[in-house]
Amino acid sequence: MDMTTADPLVGTTLDHRYYVESRVDGGGMATVYVAHDLRLDRRVALKVMHSSLAQDPHFVRRFINEAHSVAKLSHPNVVQVYDQGTDQGHVYLAMEYVPGRTLRDLLTARGRLDPRDALQVMVPVLAALGAAHQAGMVHRDVKPENVLLTEDGQVKVVDFGLARVVEATQQNLTKTGTLMGTAAYLAPEQISRSVSDARTDVYAAGIMLYELLTGRQPHTGESPIAIAYQHVNEDVPRPSRTVPGVPQEIDSLVTRATERDPRYRPGDAGQFLTSVFAVYQAMPETGPDMPLTRTPAAAGTEPATGEGSNSTLVVDLNEVDLPPAEYGDDGAPARRRPNLNYPLLLVGGVLLVALLGLGWWMLLGRYESVPDLVGMGQEQAQEELSGAGLKIEVSDERVYSDEAEEGMIAESTPAPDERILPGETVTVALSQGPQTVEMPDVVGRPVGEARELLEEQGITEIDEEETVSYEEAPGTVLSSDPSAGDGADREESVTLQVSAGFDLPDVVGLSQDDATRQLEENDLAVDVAEKPSDDVPKGEVMEQAPAAGESVGSGDTVTITVSSGPEEIEIPDVRGMKAKDARKQLEELGFTVKVTRILGGDRVGSYSPEGKAQEGAEIELFVSPFAPGGGGDDDDNDDNDDNGDNGRGRGRGGD
């Protein structure tokens, strides 16, 4: 089936190095491509993570760290990791290209394997897992899909460490794509306690051996949860119950590897391999009436093209690092016989103990367990690791943690209890506190103050939405989402509803009383100012501040400017001045002047009006001989003709 037609990566080059030739397969976590390494001129397999995972910085960081660890694992039965990188938003692994098929493909074509063939596959698989366990690594996803069979008969295990990255990212075995893909091979402690170590790989290998022998998985159900329940509560049955004729020794291998209590399983794949290889060496070339046909358990599964029901399985064990089998004179593997030479047996026992001690040291003794550093400060963690002969490196990236306070160690790579060689480095990431914090109460506060409170909690994505409010002043927080006391995700935005107040009405042109009444009805304070105007009638509002249409809130003050009418000019005191001088001064100020003489005289005795008057107003001067500095007629007598009736003036003077 051609899967390359619509794939946008086919035909592109990642990191200016890997030219993507074709798509091979796709899964829940990644898509696999065949690519050409332009730098080293060789074919490689590219495993490109799905974009949903590649966008998670926490996943990418763990993925890179795991890739570095896996790249150090060199074994002929492990698919070698060459390179890791990111380009154009794609996170990828460049791995050894292994042409052939998976163990799942073989099972689909053959239905099941005879006991010897099944063990012949399990030996290199366990050798690969044993090498990983020696290096302090756990596979966590042992299944036929992750076992590759090459065209020349080699067996290689793929995807070391990747399950741990996804598991750590999702933090939940029941999420889609995790439990769904591995439920049939999960150990009870993985399901009930989320614990994974070398013994969980042994359990999965035991399940896989059962499936190779019977063509079916030991626990089945309508859902992954139902299957997981059986792993926790039911023992794996002996293969011979499904396929009569399976030797008792092989039943025992499956039973011991799939013990529900991990304490009773082989401690790691190396121990399980020793038992498997011993049984394999003792088996005859041909099993007892075990034809390589499909069993009823695999009914309905047609053989793959080119695979007949009697096809032969050939696996190359030359690369497996194991003691050679003993052979008889006829070339067949010799069965073990009891040794009655007790002195030699004693010597052999001593040597066996020594070898076991050496083997233990090679497999476990020379490795150090990574201590649990979560919650420690950097100095304390460094002392802890130094005591174990390990080094520390602090990652530049901080991570969220509910277990470690801010600035303390939140996680380590490798994880606690994993085993590494003395002198190797443990990378730690510091905590930036929990991702979810309690939402503070910011309602009723000014929005600037509310922002400061949120930022103190580590919330930086803050959205503001304004809304009309007749009760709160503009800029006051009316509500928040999440509400006070609820959990707020520091990676998500918080929305604040902020008062925009209300639009100030237009009172210009109203009388002072009407304008004041309308503003006070909206709970606004009113400040009145006066200003003269030649155009606006006295008592009418000329201006307002703030202007009409601007946002205001309850209790705000609005200043209205009311016209005091035309501007009035101060009338100078002209008493005692000669009439002509007084007239001149007043006319220069814009007044009209009327002179009224009383019994003659030339000086102003009084004038009207006094104080202020509008420009152009008439000022009447009363000239009298009794005025200060007055006496007699003077040249100003001609003013009588211009300024009115002297008799009327005298009458007013008499008053």
Secondary structure, DSSP 8 states (H G I E B T S, - for coil): ----TT-TTTT-EETTTEEEEEEEEE-SSEEEEEEEETTTTEEEEEEEE-HHHHT-HHHHHHHHHHHHHHHT---TTB--EEEEEEETTEEEEEEE---EEEHHHHHHHHS---HHHHHHHHHHHHHHHHHHHHTT---S--SGGGEEEETTS-EEE--TTHHHHHHHHH--TTSTTTHHHHGGG--HHHHHH---SHHHHHHHHHHHHHHHHHSS-S---SSHHHHHHHHHHS----GGGTSTT--HHHHHHHHHHT-SSGGGS-SSHHHHHHHHHHHHHHS-SS-TT--SS--GGGTT----TT--TT-------TTS-S----B-TTSSB--------HHHHHHHHHHHHHHHHHHHIIIIIT-EE----TT--HHHHHHHHHHTT-EEEE-SS-B--SSS-TTSEEEEES-TT-EE-TT-EEEEEEB---SEEE----TTSBHHHHHHHHHHTT---EEEEEE--SSS-TTBEEEEES-TTSEEETTS-EEEEEE--EE----TTSBHHHHHHHHHHTT-EEEEEEE--SSS-TTBEEEEES-TT-EE-TT-EEEEEEE--S-EEE----TTSBHHHHHHHHHHTT-EEEEEESSS-SEEEEEES-SEEETT-EEEEEEETTSTT--S--GGGGHHHHH--HHHHHHHHH-
